[in-house]
Amino acid sequence: SLNEYLADNRYIEGFQPSQADTTVIHSLSSAPSAQHTHALRWYNHIKSYGKSITSLPGGKKDSSAFSETSKSSPAKA
């Protein structure tokens, strides 16, 4: 799940926020619930970038590129 993945990883790819984070956050319908602490921490951190999220480094990818991470809904995060 997304929460489990983010327990050991700060970002979706690499060591800094990137377009991979943008792709996954846009695939979520809402913020993860409070019980999913790692996913919620990541979500709030990425959302803190506001409109500048579109200028994060990295190439844009389709959400299917992150099927194991992005298919988790916030309820299952």
Secondary structure as the mmCIF struct_conf table of DSSP 4:
data_model
#
loop_
_struct_conf.conf_type_id
_struct_conf.id
_struct_conf.beg_label_comp_id
_struct_conf.beg_label_asym_id
_struct_conf.beg_label_seq_id
_struct_conf.end_label_comp_id
_struct_conf.end_label_asym_id
_struct_conf.end_label_seq_id
HELX_RH_AL_P HELX_RH_AL_P1 LEU A 2 ASP A 8
BEND BEND1 ARG A 10 GLU A 13
TURN_TY1_P TURN_TY1_P1 GLY A 14 PHE A 15
BEND BEND2 GLN A 16 GLN A 16
HELX_RH_AL_P HELX_RH_AL_P2 GLN A 19 SER A 27
BEND BEND3 SER A 29 SER A 30
HELX_LH_PP_P HELX_LH_PP_P1 ALA A 31 SER A 33
TURN_TY1_P TURN_TY1_P2 ALA A 34 GLN A 35
HELX_RH_AL_P HELX_RH_AL_P3 THR A 37 LYS A 47
TURN_TY1_P TURN_TY1_P3 SER A 48 TYR A 49
HELX_RH_3T_P HELX_RH_3T_P1 GLY A 50 SER A 55
BEND BEND4 PRO A 57 GLY A 58
HELX_RH_3T_P HELX_RH_3T_P2 SER A 63 PHE A 66
HELX_RH_AL_P HELX_RH_AL_P4 SER A 67 SER A 70
TURN_TY1_P TURN_TY1_P4 LYS A 71 LYS A 71
TURN_TY1_P TURN_TY1_P5 PRO A 74 LYS A 76
#
